[in-house]
Amino acid sequence: MSREKKVAPVKLAAGSIRRRGVNGCFAYRCQVNGRRTEISLQTKDYHEALKKVADLVPITQARTAEVVAAHVSEARGFAKQVTDLALVDSWDIYSRHPDRATPHTVHERLSYKSSYLEFVDFATRTATGEERKRRIPHTTISLVKEITPTVAAEFADYLRSQPLSVHTHNRKLKRIRKVISVLKEYLGRENPFAAKSLFRSKREEQDTVVRRQAFTKEEENRLLDELRSPAHRLM
């Protein structure tokens, strides 16, 4: 039985190709965002490895490592197929998940459910007449994997239109963020509710608070004159 010869690394126009071990698969070494990276080509055939490198070279010159990782995963066939989970069924899945939140009070447990179901109701309904009239964007979805940053932003804007305190607004979003993070296997992307732009600042509320101010001297004198008036004397 013949043994394959060890192949020395071969320099290419962009990066180099080498075999891992004596009979191992070929790998492609390159620079991505200034960092050295090695990508397994998952083939022991040298000519097939060269063909795969030809496909990878344009990808490794992409602007971000995330783009490269996505392309490489797809090329390898590793891109995970996300299981469809209907939004209307997602709370039941979450409530049985071992990583679900376990609040200490019944009130907070119920608040988790009501906050999330409020989002589900918003996301699965069609745009209201008022929204259409005012041209307020509203994306209707039915699956967890369809929750995008746009959908999350539209829900946050909806909450801003409600008479809610900053604390209540942010607590609702934090609860939803937790639920979505537990359901990440059905999402297939970064949690859209992790975006800081969805949350309100305490300063927003402070700017709307009417602060108490002391009476001016003129106002004090006018008030005293009113109190001294015979019309305000007790019988």
C-alpha positions in Angstrom: 0.0 0.0 0.0 1.6 3.2 -1.1 1.8 6.2 1.2 1.2 9.7 0.0 4.1 12.0 0.1 4.1 15.0 2.3 3.4 18.1 0.3 5.3 21.2 1.2 3.3 24.5 1.6 2.7 26.1 -1.8 2.7 29.9 -2.0 -0.1 31.5 -4.0 -0.9 35.0 -5.2 -3.0 35.5 -2.0 -2.1 33.1 0.8 -0.7 29.6 0.7 -1.9 26.0 0.6 -0.6 23.2 2.8 -1.5 19.6 3.7 -2.2 18.9 7.4 0.0 16.0 8.2 1.1 13.3 5.8 -2.3 12.1 4.7 -4.4 14.9 6.0 -6.7 17.4 4.2 -5.4 20.5 2.6 -5.8 23.9 4.3 -5.6 27.4 3.0 -3.7 30.1 4.9 -4.5 33.7 4.3 -4.9 37.1 6.0 -8.4 38.3 7.0 -8.6 41.8 8.5 -4.9 41.7 9.1 -5.1 38.4 11.1 -3.7 35.1 10.0 -6.4 32.5 9.3 -6.3 28.9 8.2 -9.3 27.4 6.5 -9.7 23.6 6.1 -10.5 22.7 2.5 -11.8 19.3 3.5 -10.1 17.5 0.6 -7.0 15.4 0.2 -6.9 16.0 -3.5 -4.4 18.7 -4.4 -6.1 19.8 -7.6 -9.6 20.0 -5.9 -8.0 22.0 -3.1 -6.7 24.5 -5.7 -10.2 24.9 -7.1 -11.6 25.5 -3.7 -9.0 28.1 -3.0 -9.9 29.9 -6.3 -13.4 30.3 -4.9 -12.2 31.4 -1.5 -9.7 34.1 -2.6 -12.4 36.8 -3.4 -14.2 35.9 -0.1 -11.1 36.4 2.0 -10.7 39.9 0.6 -14.2 40.8 1.9 -14.4 43.8 4.3 -15.3 42.0 7.5 -14.5 38.7 9.2 -18.2 38.0 9.6 -18.8 38.0 5.9 -15.9 35.6 5.4 -17.1 33.3 8.1 -20.6 33.2 6.6 -19.3 32.4 3.1 -16.9 29.8 4.4 -19.6 28.1 6.4 -21.8 28.0 3.4 -19.1 26.7 1.1 -18.3 23.9 3.6 -22.0 23.0 3.9 -21.9 23.8 7.5 -24.6 26.5 7.4 -27.2 25.4 9.9 -30.8 25.1 8.8 -32.9 26.9 11.3 -36.0 25.0 12.4 -39.3 26.9 11.8 -41.0 27.9 15.0 -44.3 29.8 14.9 -44.3 32.9 17.1 -47.7 31.9 18.5 -46.1 28.6 19.7 -42.8 30.1 20.9 -43.8 30.9 24.5 -44.7 27.3 25.2 -41.3 26.2 23.9 -39.6 28.9 26.0 -41.5 28.1 29.2 -40.2 24.5 29.1 -36.6 25.4 28.2 -34.0 24.8 30.9 -32.4 28.2 30.2 -35.6 30.1 30.7 -35.6 33.0 33.3 -36.7 32.0 36.8 -37.9 35.2 38.5 -38.4 35.1 42.3 -41.9 36.5 42.2 -45.1 35.4 40.5 -45.7 39.0 39.4 -42.4 39.0 37.4 -43.0 35.6 35.9 -46.4 36.8 34.6 -44.7 40.0 33.4 -42.3 38.0 31.3 -45.2 36.2 29.6 -47.3 39.3 29.1 -44.4 41.4 27.7 -43.5 38.7 25.2 -47.0 37.9 24.2 -47.5 41.7 23.6 -44.7 41.5 21.2 -46.1 38.4 19.5 -49.5 40.0 19.1 -47.9 43.1 17.6 -45.6 41.2 15.2 -48.2 38.8 13.9 -51.0 41.3 13.4 -51.5 43.4 10.2 -51.1 47.1 10.3 -54.0 49.0 11.8 -55.9 51.7 10.0 -54.2 54.4 12.0 -50.8 53.0 11.2 -51.6 52.9 7.5 -53.1 56.4 7.7 -50.0 57.8 9.4 -47.7 55.6 7.2 -46.1 54.0 10.3 -44.0 51.0 9.1 -45.3 47.7 10.4 -43.8 44.3 9.3 -46.1 41.3 9.8 -44.2 38.0 10.6 -45.2 34.5 11.7 -41.9 32.7 12.6 -39.2 33.3 15.2 -36.5 33.3 12.5 -38.3 36.3 10.9 -37.5 38.5 13.9 -35.2 41.1 12.3 -33.7 44.3 13.7 -36.4 46.1 11.7 -39.2 44.2 13.5 -37.5 44.9 16.9 -37.2 48.6 16.1 -40.8 48.8 15.0 -42.0 47.3 18.3 -39.8 49.6 20.3 -41.3 52.6 18.4 -44.7 51.2 19.2 -43.9 51.1 22.9 -42.6 54.7 22.7 -46.0 55.7 21.5 -47.6 54.2 24.6 -48.0 56.1 27.9 -45.1 54.1 29.6 -42.4 55.2 31.9 -38.8 54.7 30.8 -38.4 51.9 33.3 -41.4 50.0 32.1 -40.4 50.5 28.4 -36.9 49.1 29.1 -38.1 46.2 31.3 -40.5 45.0 28.6 -37.6 44.9 26.1 -35.2 43.2 28.5 -37.8 40.4 29.1 -38.3 39.9 25.4 -34.5 40.0 24.8 -34.2 37.2 27.3 -36.9 35.0 25.7 -35.4 35.5 22.2 -31.9 34.6 23.5 -33.3 31.3 24.8 -34.9 30.6 21.5 -31.7 31.4 19.5 -31.6 28.0 17.8 -34.9 29.0 16.1 -33.6 32.5 15.2 -30.4 31.9 13.3 -28.9 35.4 13.8 -27.8 37.8 16.5 -30.6 38.8 18.9 -32.2 41.9 17.4 -33.4 42.9 20.9 -29.9 43.4 22.1 -29.6 46.7 20.2 -29.0 49.6 22.6 -31.0 51.9 20.3 -34.2 50.2 21.3 -33.9 51.3 24.9 -34.9 54.7 26.3 -32.6 56.9 28.3 -33.5 58.1 31.9 -32.8 61.6 30.6 -35.9 61.4 28.4 -38.1 61.1 31.4 -36.2 63.7 33.4 -36.7 66.2 30.6 -40.5 65.8 30.9 -40.7 66.2 34.7 -42.0 69.5 35.8 -39.7 70.6 38.6 -40.9 72.5 41.7 -39.9 76.1 41.7 -40.0 78.6 44.6 -42.4 81.5 44.4 -41.0 84.8 43.4 -41.3 87.7 45.9 -44.0 89.2 43.8 -46.0 86.0 43.8 -45.6 85.6 47.6 -47.0 89.1 48.2 -49.9 88.5 45.9 -50.7 85.2 47.7 -50.5 86.9 51.1 -52.8 89.7 49.9 -55.3 87.0 48.8 -55.2 85.3 52.1 -55.7 88.6 54.0 -58.8 89.3 51.9 -62.1 89.3 53.9 -63.5 86.9 51.3 -61.2 84.2 52.6 -61.8 84.8 56.4 -63.3 81.9 58.3 -66.6 82.5 60.0 
